[in-house]
Every structure is written in structure tokens, then in C-alpha cells.
């Protein structure tokens, strides 16, 4: 099963302060908008999403169909196929994709320690 590009989505208190911190670590702004309260920071293959006021906890994020540069992959495992696999392994999903749909969709689950995992397909 291929989950796609990986990033961590951080719930930050002050977007500008976090942006400056990650820039000092060598990250640059890759996507997002300060006015919309989020930025995606990139350093090589590493992606860190900074989100102010959007969700209460940090989230592990996977993007089926994308590489780490947000380029669409020719082949990938669709989020609905991943959902079917997870459910067949008795994993409880907190958010499910419509199995009859196509294109963008997302699912969410939590690991045994309560860390949220978002599988968010944009293509």
C-alpha cells in the first residue's frame, strides 16, 4: 500500500513565530498563505505544515497521488483502496471517503496513542 507524500501538520500558536523558527532550520515556504493561517514549509524531501487555529492537535498527513513536490504521480493507491485495506484489517476510521466517489477525498484515523493520521488525496 502506497500512502503518498508524507508531512506533519503542526497546530501552532503563532504562525509567524513558527515560520521564522522553521526558516532558521533551513525550511522555506513551499505553499500556503499567512492570511489563511497556514503555510507548508519544505527542506529537501521534508514537509512541515504549520496551521494556526485550524485543529487542536498535530496530525500525520499522507497525500496519495502526490510526491513531496506536490507533483501528481502516474500510479498510486487511491484513498478508497487504502480505506478498504484499513477496514479489512479492523482499523476504525474516524472519517471515511465515499467509496462510490472518485478523485479528491480523505480519511482519518488515530494510532493507539491518539495521534491523528490524515490520508488526504487531492487528485
Buried (B, 14 or more C-beta within 10 A) or exposed (E): EEBBBEBEBBBBEEBEEBBEBBEEEEBEBBEBEEEEBBBBBBBEEBBBBBBBEBEEEBBBBBBBBBEBEBEEBEEBBBBBBBBEEBBEEEBEBEEBBEEEEEEEBBBBBBEEEEEBBBBBBBB
